[in-house]
């Protein structure tokens, strides 16, 4: 240990340093909450704490470097210190030593600082730590991981939410492309379909001159004939479909963003595991990025890769201050690692709307804020309530978005009311083009307050100065520490802030809304424990016994298992059986045999003897019980209908209901396909959505049809209210709440039920039909995926355009595409002709979207 390191380690133990940090934290806390009892550090203490920061910044210790940044961030919050020359000199030196180049401009850069050491450090790091694209400089921690990635065939790393993991991954992709002369195909796995478009646009901006960026499992002929290699952006489901076609190009490198989803205990985790297992079997180089996981190598262990090729860092480029606000007990508390937590009395109002308004406005100041709520209905209700208490904003871009919502969704949609006030709500069911506009307006500062659900945990990059967390739940379940810090870690915008504020707020007097000490442990404890996927845990709640029970059609060991847990066990059972057929190493298979020994082998032998479904079909349908697939295959199956209308859709749904036993298999869980309250009657509603969707009808017309269906059939709608609780009322077209309830339900049904669950069953049925020698003339699965039966509309989507633009281009500019006579595949696209012909006056929204996708200047 050198002298500087010894000095830094001594400083970390110094009680005086802890007193100084505590004093800075307390001063900022009291100022933030309008207390008159503010005591700033003295001039001597100011210089002393700067010297501490300087010493600590020279250390290799992550703890020392984080504290160094914390000192600079805390001082910067005070305008008196922020403008001090000594502060600017020390802050520039500290940020330079940390390699925190993005934050240098916040303090005014280093150009005006006459210090030889700082200038020399800047020159060295700008040369050594320049990212491959030549436009940005790595922080020290980012550079360390980047160098490790370059030396590894498989790698896993984790870091704070604000660390810049996507930037590191994209830089490594750039390195691969340059060093291997664009000779490899690369895939990026994202957790949800909602993220695909933005990732695609970012990658096109960086790599379209050398690579084709593709987001659908079918590689379009238009891209194949360019002879470029590919960057694929897939969800787990799409990667499974991609691997189902043996003619598709091999993927050489696979990057898994938000890899901590493999640690989740929900019904979609098995599909993600299954997808990556298939990639691992094909020898793909795997790279994982995740937030806050201390044992990031666990993802490599899961796929029999060397877990030593991993790194977990907690070095963050921004600092975060932690506060608990109890509006019920009227007190506020500062959480700290450097002394006793500080608490003051503070009232923000007597009712929910008043508390929300006063709390958010006062603590946000001039900065943007994200307000987290755990359910969609609460998010919308609280956003509306807050919006009614503030003034309108004057924004041309927001007004354009409002017009788009009126035209493409519905004029009574509650989001319109919020946007008029510079407020928005954000959740997964909002139409993609609307959601992306909201995100862009928030990034650009036009929207100041964003109310959201856990969609921000799915990889959406939307940081803010302030994060207000109103619930300790994710949906209806308790939030995990990983998810909490992934959300809270968005406090503080790199390049705009040195720090951010995390406010856990007890605004609602309800269970799960910060009402207990146990909930507060999420905020109090910043250290996340080592985590493992369910299939690797020693205490996995009889997972392997239950899988064996499932394969033998016996009762589960745990009589109180939820329907979603049962679904997860069933999926792992399907995947396990598939793995036993195809052979090779597998953590799931080896642990199952280890736990069940000879009985496990006998179970697999017995099940295999009765199986008639091919491995390729099982690989594509891990969420459908393999014994039900065998049962379906053993019947004389009906052909799919030729008419792609309402009657044809209803006929298919009735067939699937009968063949796959939906009334028992799909009636449980948090979001059942066939709710017990509706039963088979809901198929008529799904048939309506399906027929409108696959016939390229725009969303606003589908919504109009759904509203009329609810009115004509006296359908009950569910409304959740903070005060009134959950209620079911017969739809009333004059009730805006009912209209919005139908809209929200419809958008969720399109995404989760039509395009995921039902499409999965349709695809499986078509594959089983093919096993019987019947090839369907109409690809109903594709119709459901693309929302069209028109070949050109589907082809245009494959070429990278969203559904709404594909329909627009087919109707107005089909002559810009040349198609083959035999297969009706696009072989050329005249970008310049389209650019000259699109009427930007008559179609401003379409023109703007096309400009972004095609990079028109």
N, C-alpha and C positions, 0 to 999 in steps of 0.2 A: 504494500500500500504506500503510494507516494505521499508527499507532505500535504498537497492540496486535498487529497482524499481523506487523510487523517483529520485535517482541519474541518472538512465538511461533516464528517461523522461526529466530531466533537460539537459542532454547531447544532446538529440534530438533537443532541441531548441537553442543550443549553436552556435552562428555565427562563432566562431573560428573553430569548428568541420567542418562546411560546407566549410569554406575557405580551410581547409586542404584536404578534399576530392576533392574539385574542383582543387586544385593544383596537386594532384596525377593524377586525370583524364587528366588534361591538359598536364602534363609531358608525360604520356603514349601516348596520342594522337599525340603530336608533334614528339615523337620518332618513332612512327609507320609510320608516313607520312614523315619521313626523314627531319624534320625541324632542323635548327641549333639553334633555340631559346628555348632550353630545360632548364628549371629551376627546379631542384629537390628540395624536402623539405629539410630543414636544419636538423642537428642532433637532435636539440631540438624538432623540429616539428615531426620528425620521432618517437621519444619516446612518444611525446604527443598523436599522432594519434593511437599508439599502446595501450596506456592506455585507450583511448576512446573505442577502439575495445573491450578491456577486460571488461570494464564496461557494454557496450551494449550487450555483449554475455551472460551476467548473467540475462538479462531481460526476461520476458514472452512475451513481445511485438514482433510480427512478424516484424514490421518495424525496431525496434532496432536490432534484430538478423540479418536481411538482411543487414543492414548497417555495422554491425560488420564484416560479411563475405566479404562485398564489400571492406572494408579497407584492409583486409588480401589479397584478390584477386588482388587489385591494386598494393600493395607493391610487391607481388610475381612476377608481370610482369617485374620488374626491377631487373636485375641480381645482382646489388650491394646490394639491400635490401634482396633479396632472400637468400643469403648466410650468412647474419648477424645472430649471435647467439641470440641476443635479439629478432629478428624477429621470429626465429624458436621456441623460448620459448613461446612468446605471441601467435603465430599462432597455435601451438599445443594446448595451453590452450583454445583458442577461438573455434577451431574446435571440441575439446572435449566437451565443454559446449553446442555447437550446436548439438552434437551427430553426427557430420559429419565424421563418421569413414572412408568412402570411400576416402576422401581427405587427410587423415593423411599421407598416404604413399607418396603423392606428395611432401610434405615438408620434408620427411625423417623419418616419424614416431615419436614416443615419447620415444622410448627406451633410446635414448641418453640424454634425458632431466631429470635433477635431480631436480624435483619439486614435493613435496609431494602431493599438491592439484591436480595437473594434473594426477599423477599416481592413486590417490584414485578415482578421477572422472572416469578414464578409467576402473578401476576394477568394479565399481558400474554399469556403463552403459553397460559394456560387459555382465554382469549377468542379469540386469533388462530388457535390450532392445535386447536381443538375439532373432533372428527370429526363428520360429518353426523348420526350417530345421537344425538349429544349425551351419550354415556356415557363416551367415552374421549378422551384427548388424544394427538395425533400426536407422535412424536419429531420432531426437526428434519429428519432425513433422510427420514422418512415424509411429512412435510408438503411437503417440496420435490417429491417424486414425485407426490403427490396434486395439487398445483397444476399440474404439467405435464400430468397426465392430463386435467384439466378443460379444458385448452386445445388438446387434440389429438384428431383423429378416429381415429388409429391410434397406438399407443405400445408401447414395449417397455422394461422395466426389469429390472435384476438386483440382487441383494444377498445378503448372507450368509444362511445357513439360518435364523438366529434373528432376521432383520430384521423379520419380520411382514408378508410379502408378501400373505398372504391377507386380513389386516386392511385393508391399503391397497386391495386390489381390492374387498372388500365395501363399504368406505366410498365408493369411486367409484361402485359400483352404486347405493348409496343416493343419491348426488348426481344420477345420471342419472334415477332415479325421481322425485326431488323436482322437479328443474328441468324435466323433460319431462312432468310430470303423469301418470306411469305409462302412457305411450303407446307404449312400445317393448317388443319381446320380446328377452330376453337369454339367452345360453347360456354355460355354463362347461364347458370341456373338461378332464376329469381323465384321468390316464394309465391307470388300471385300474378295473375294475368294483368292486373291493373298496372304493374310496374314495367311491363314489356315495352310499351311504346316509348316511354321516356329514355329507357336504356338503349333502345334501338337508335333513337335520334342522336344521343350522345356518341354512340359508337360510329354511326355514319359520319358524323362531323369530324371524327378523328381518323377513320380508317377506310372510308369509302373509295379512296383512290387506289387502294390495294386489295380490299376485301369486299365481298358481297355480305351484307348483314341481313340475316333471314330469321323470321320469328315464327314460321309455321313448319310443321313436320315435313310437308312436301316441299322439296326444293324446286322452285319454278324453272322451267326451261329457259326463260329469259335470263336467269342468273347462271345457269349451267353453261350456256354457250359463250359466256365471257371468259371462261377458263381461269377465273379468279378462284382463290380459296374462300372459305366461308367463316364468318363469325355467327354462330347461332345464339339466339336469346330465347330460352325455353322455360316454361314451368316444368315441374316433374311430370305432369300428365303428357305434355307435348314431347318430352324427351322419350318417354315410353313409346309413344306413337312413332317417333322418328326411328327408334331401334327396331320397330316391327317390320320396317321395310329394309330388307337386306341389300337393296341396290343403293341405298343412301350412302354418301361419302363417309368414311371413317372419321370420327372425332379424335383428335390427338390430345387436346388439353381441355379439361373441364374445370371451370371456376364456380364454386358454390358460395353465393352471397347469402348472408343471414343463416349460416350453417347451424346456429343454435336451434333452428326448427327441428333438427334431428333429436333434440333433447326433450321436445314437447311430448306430453302424454295425451295426445288427441287423435282423432280418427284419421287425420290426413298424414300423420307422421309415417305410418307404414308405407304409403305410396312413395314418399321421398326416399326412404331407405331402399325400397325395391328398385327405384330408378338408378340410384347410385351404385347399388350392387351390380346391376347390369353393366354400368360403365366400367366398374372395377374389373369385372370378368373379361372385358374387352381390352384390358391393359391401358386404359386411358390414364393420363397423368392427372391426378386430382389435387385441387388447391381449395382450401377452405378459409373463409373469413367470417368472423363472428364477433359480437360485442361482449366484452366483460367476462369471458370464460377463462378461469385461471389455468385449467388443464386443457388447452386447445388441442393437444395431441390426441385427445380421445376420439376425434373424428377419423383420424388415420387408423387408430386401433380398430375401429368399427369395420374397416375394410381391409384389414390385414396389411396395412402399410406401416412404416417405421414411425412411431409416435415421437421419436426424438427430433424429427424434422418439423419442429413447431416452436412457436414463441408466443408468450402472452405478455403484453405490456399494459401498464396502467398509466403511461405517460400521455397526458392530454394537452392539446394546444390551447385550451381555454380552462378557466377555473369555474367552479360552481359553488354557490352559496346556498345553504339549506335552511328553510324556514317552515315552521308549522303554524298555521293560522286556524284558530278555533273560533269561528263566528258564533257558535252556540254559547260557549263559556266566555266569549269576548276577551280573548287573550292571544298573544303572538309570542312565538318562541324561536330563538336562534339556536341552531344546532352547531356544535363546534367540536374539534378534536383537541383543542388547546386550553380547555378550562371547563368551568361549569356552564351549562346552557343558560342563556340569558332570556328572561321572560318579562313581558310588559303587558299591561292591560290595554285593550284596544277594541273599540266597537266599530263595526262597519254597517250596522243597520239592524232593523227588527224583522224584516222578512227576506225571503230568498232573493227576489229581484233587487232589492235595495242593497243587500250585502254584496251580491255579485257586482253590481254597478260600482259601488264605492271602492271595493277591494281591488278589482281589476284596473279601474281607471287610475286610482292613486298609485298603486304599485307598478303599473306599466309605465307611467309617465309618457315620454315621447317614444318609447320603444314598442316593438311588436310583441304580441303574446300568443301562446298556444294554450288553450284550455281543454284539458282531457276529461272526458266523461266516459263511463263504461258501457253505455248502451246507446243505440241509434236514437231511440225516442227521447231519452234524457238529453242527448247532445243537441237535438233539434229544439227541444223545449227550452233549455237553458240559453241557447243562442238567441232564440226569439225573444225570451224575456229580457235578456241583456240589451238586445237591439232596441227595444221599445224605450229604453231609458236614455239613449244618446242621440245626438243630432245626425242629420243626413250628411253625407259627404258628396262632393262634386268631383266625379271622376268619369272621364269619357270612356275609359276602358272598362270600368265596372258597369256603366250603362250599356255598353255593347254586350257584355256578358248577360246582363238582365234580359236584353232583347233576344239573345240566343236561347235562353232558358224558356222564355215565353213561347218562342217559335218551335223549339225542339222537344220540350218536356210538357209544360202546362203553365198557363198564366196564373194559376192559383198556388203554385209551388212555393212553399215557405222560404226557400233559399232567397227568393227575390226580395222579400221584406228585409232580410238580414243584410244583403249586399248593399242596399240603399244606405246603410249606416256604416259601411266599411267593415262589416262582419261577415263571416262565412262559416258554414259547417261542412265537415269533411268526413266521409265514411266510404267503405268499399262499394256500396250499391249505387253511388252517384254515377251517372253516365260518364264514360271515360273522357270525352271531349270537354265536358263541364268541369270534371274533377281536375283535369290538367290545366284548364284556364285558372281555376282557383289557386292551384299551386304556383303557377307563374305569377299571378297578381300578388300573392303573398310574398314570394321571393323578391319581387320588385318593390314591395312596400306599399302597394295600393290598398291591399287588405291589411288591416292592422290587427284584428282579433280573429283567431281561427279556433273554433270549437271542433273537437275531433274525437273519434273513437280510437280503438287500438290499431286502426289502419296505419298509423304512424310507426307501429312496431314492425310493419311488414317491409321495411326498407325504404319508405318514402323519405327523401332527403329534404326535410323542412325544419331547420333549426330556428330558434327565436331567442331573444334576450331573456324572456320570462316563460316559464312553464308552470301553469296552474294545474295541479292534479287533484281532481275533485273526488276521486274514488280509489280505493286500494284494490279494486276488482278489475279483471279483464273479462268483459261480458258479465256473466253471473258467477264466475269463479275467482278465487283469490289470485291476485297477480303474483307471479314468481319474482324473485330478486333479479333475475336476468332481464325479464321484461320490464320491471320497474326502472332499472338503471339504464336500459336501452331507451326508454321514454324520457326519463329525467335527464339523460345525457344530451338531449337536444337543447338544453338551456345554454345559450352562448353561441353566437354565430362567428365562426372563424372568418377572419378578414374584416369583421365589423365590430366585434367585441373581444375584450380580453377575458370576460367572464359573463356568466349568466346566473339567473336566480331560479331555484326550484322551490315552489310554494305548494306544500301539501295542505289542502284547505278543507276544513270541516264546515261546509255550508249547509249540507242536508243532515238532519238529525235522523239518520237511518243506518242500519247495520251495513258495514262494508264501505262506509264513507268517513273513515278516519275517526271513528268513535271509540276505539279501544287501543290500549297500550300495545297489544300484539300487532295491530296494523302498523303502528308507528315504527316498528322495528325495521320495516323496509327502508324508511328514510334514515334511521339512526345508524344502521349497519351498512357501510360502504363495501365491506369485504364479501364477495360472493364465494360460496363454498365450491369445491370441486364437484362437477356434475357428470353424470353418465347417462347415455340413452337407456331407455327401459330394458332393452334386450340384453344389456351388459350389467345391470344392477344386481347385486346380491339379494337385496330385499325388493323383489319386483312383484310382490303381491300375487304369488303363485302363477306368474305368467306362463311358464312352461308346462306346468300341470294343467292349466286351463286350455292351453293350445292342444295338449294331448286329449283332454276331454272333448274339445271342439271337434278334433279329427275323428273321434270315436262316437260323436253324437251323444255324449254324456253331459250331465249337469255340471256347471262350473263349481269350483271350490268355494268361491265367495258368492253367497246367495244374494247379496245386496249390490251386485255390480250394476252400474248404470248402463243404459243402452249404448251410449257412446263408447264405453270401455269394452263392451261386448263386440261392437263393431271393430274396434282396434284389434282385439284378440282374433277375431275371424280373419281380418286382413293379414295379420302375421301368420296365421295358420295357412292361408292360401300361398303366401310368399314362401313359407317353409317347405310346403309340398312342391312348389315349383323348383326351389333350389335342390331338393332331393332328386328331382327328375334330371335336371341339367348337370348335376355334379359340381365338383370344385369346392374350394374352401369357402366357409361362411361362418361368421360368428353366431348367427341365429341358429343354424343347423347344428353346429358343434355343441352349443350350450343346451339345446333341446335334447340331444342325445346324451349329454353328460348328466342332465337332470333326470331323465327318464330311463337311461341305460337301455337294457334289452327290450323293455316294453316300448320304448320310442321307435326302435328299429322295426319292431313287429307292426306297430301302428302304421308307419310309412309303407311297409311292404303290403299290408292289407289294403290301404287306401289306393296305392299305386295299381294293385291288381284289378281294382274296380273302375279305374279311370280310363276314359276314352277320349278326353279332350287333349288336343296337342299342346305341347309346351309353349309354342308360339302364341296360342290363344290365351293360355293361362297367364303368360307374361303381360298381356295387354289388359287383363281384367283382374287385378289383384284385389279389388274391392267387392267382387261378386263371388260368393261361395262356390268353390270348385265342384261340390257335390250337386249344387243346383244347376251349374253349367252342364254337368253330365246328365242330369235328369232332363234338361231341355234338349240336349243332343239326341237322347234316346227316343224322342217323340217325332212324329211325322209333322214337321214344322210348316206353318203357313207362310206363303210368300208375303213380302211386304207390299202394301197397296201401291198402285200406280198413281193415284190421284193425290197430289200434294196440297190438299185443301183441308178444311176443318174435319170433314168426315174421315179422310185418310189418316189424319193425325189421331183422331179419337179411336179409330180402329187399331192403330199401332199401340196406343197406350193401353187399351183393353187387352191386347195380346200380351204385352209385357207384364201387365198386372197379373194375368193368369199364369204365364210360364214361370215367372220369377217370384211369385208369391209376395207381391208388394205389401198386401194387407198385413202380413206378419213380419216381413223382412225390412220394410221401409216405414214402419209406423212409430218407431221409437227414436229417442235422441233429442238433441236440442232443436234441430231443424229437420223434422221428418218430411219425407216426400209425400207420404199419405197420412196426414194427421188423423188421429182417432175421431176428432170432432167432425171431420168432413167425410172420411171414408172414400168410397169409390166416386162419389159425386165430384170430387176435386179434379177428376180427369177431364171433365168438360171445360173447366177453367184452363187447365194445361193445354188442351187441344186448341183453345182459342189463342193462347200465347204462341204456341208452336206454329200454327198455320199463318199467323200474321208475321211472325219472326222469319220463317223460312221463305216467305214470299216477298222479302226485301222491304216490308213496310217500315216506315220511319217510326221512331220511338213514340212520338206524340200521337200518332194514329193508333198504335198498340195500346197506349194509355187510355185514349178515348173509348176504344172498344172494351177495355177491361172495366172502365167506370160504368159504361152502359150495361155490361154483363152483371155487375154487382147490383145495379139499380133494378134491372128487370127481374132478377132472381132473388131479390131480398136477402142478399148475402150479408152476413155479419162481418164487421171489421174490428180488429183489435186496436185499442188505443191505450197507451201507457202514459200515465201522468204522475209527476212527482207527488202531487197532493192527492189526486183521486185514485191512484194505483191502476191496476189493470182492469179494463172493461171491454166487453163485447157489445157492440151496438149495430143494429141493422143499418146498412149504408144509406146515407142521405146525401143526395147530390148538392144540396145547399149548404152542407157542412164542410168547411175548408179542412178541418181536421180529418174528416173521413176521406176526402179526396187525397190528401197527402199520405194517409195510411195505406191506401190502395196503391199509390205511386211507389212508395217505399217497398211495399211487399212485392209488387210486380218486378221492380228492378232486381231485388234479391232472388226472386224466382227465376228470372231469365238467366242470371249468372250461375246460381248454384244448382237449380233443379233442371232447367232446360238444357243449358250448355255443358253441365258437368254430369249430374247423376243420370238423367234420362239419355243423354247422348252416349254415356258409357254403356248403358244397357242396350241401346240400339246397335252400337258397334259390335258388342259381344254377340247379339242375335244374328247380325249379318255374317260374322265370322263362323258361327255354328251352322248357319244356312250353307255357307260355302263348303263346310265339312261334309254336308249332305249332297254336295254337287250342284247347289242352286246359287247362282251369282245374281245379286240384285241389280236390276237395271238402274235404279235410283239410289244414290249414296245418301241415305237419310242421315247418317252420322255427320257427314260433311255439311249437309243442309243445316243441321242444328248448330254446328260449330261456326259456320260462316254467316248464318242468317240469310241465306239466299239459295235458290235452286238454279240461278243463272250462272252458266259456266264462266262468262266474262267477269261477272262480279266476284266470283270465287277466285279466279285467276288474278284479278287486280289486287285482292286482299293478300294473296300469296306473294305478290310483288312488293308488298310493304305498305299498302294503304288501308286505313280503317274502313269499316263497313259503310259508314255514311258517305265517305268520299268515293268508295268503289261504286256505290249506287249512282252517285252524282256523275262520275266519269263515264259510266256506262250509258247514262241517259243523254249526256250533253257532249261528250268528247270521245266516243268509242273509236273514232277514226284516228286517234293518236296511238292506237294499239294495233299491231299486226299479229294475227293468230294463224297457227298451222291449220290446214284444211282437215287433216286426219283426226287429230286429238283435241283441237280447239285450245291449244296452249299458246300463250303470248310468247312471241319470239323477238319482238322489238317494240320499243316505246319511244315516241318522239317528244322528248321533254321540251324542246324549243317551240314546237308547234303548239303544245298545250299551254305553254307560258304566254304565247302571243294571242291565243284564242279565248282563254278564260276571261269572262267579264267580271272584273273586280268591283264594278259598281253594282251590278245586279246580284252578284254572289260574293259579298265581302268576306264572309266567314270561311267559305270554301277556299277562296283565294289565299287567305291568311294561313289556313292549315296546309294547303299545298306548298306555299312558300317555305314553310318550316320544314316539311318533309323533304322537299327537293332542293333545299338550300338556295332558293332564288334570292338574289340581292334586292 
